[in-house]
Amino acid sequence: MKARILAVGQKMPAWVQTGFDEYYKRIQPMLSTEIVEIPACKRTKNPSPAELEKYAITEGGLILQAHQAKNSAGKREQLICLDVRGKNLSTEELAGKVGEAMQLGDDMAFVIGGADGISKEVLAHATFKWSLSNLTLPHPLVRVLLMEQLYRAMTIIHHHPYHRGDYF
């Protein structure tokens, strides 16, 4: 099984790259992971609602292109969208979802949208919509949180002592 992070935005601050890289390095022996950075649309200073929707649609098209390229290569990839309106999961529940995908032989793609969210088209293709929090989180921070939670889920699956909660 492989996991991909389809994230809108490039050139992250150093603290984001440092945090991401730490968990990326830790997870590799358990789960092959890669990040695919989707270029964010160039935004105007005070965009109209129509322009905001256009940005999300354009970025969404690039996300779906990356996802469909993987599926057309003959490998099933579940599309998990990180969305504030999605379902909250405990870390143990996340480990269960990852474990199920592993048993099915599916890969997983986790979508981190741009500043204006994820397009309706991408959300319509989602296998699952997951909310990390009811809080509004900065997208760079979500990269680090996602990698840490994926690492934590894999340590639960592998009975590694990193996670101090109950095992499922």
Buried (B, 14 or more C-beta within 10 A) or exposed (E): BBBBBBBBBEEBEEEBBEBBEBBBEBBEEBBEBEBBBBEBBEEEEEBEEEBBBBBBBBBBBBBBEBBEEBEEEEEEBBBBBBBBEBEEBEBBBBBBBBBEBBEEEBBBBBBBBBBBBBBEEBBEBBBBBBBBEEEEBEBBBBBBBBBBBBBBBBBBBEEEEEBEEEEE
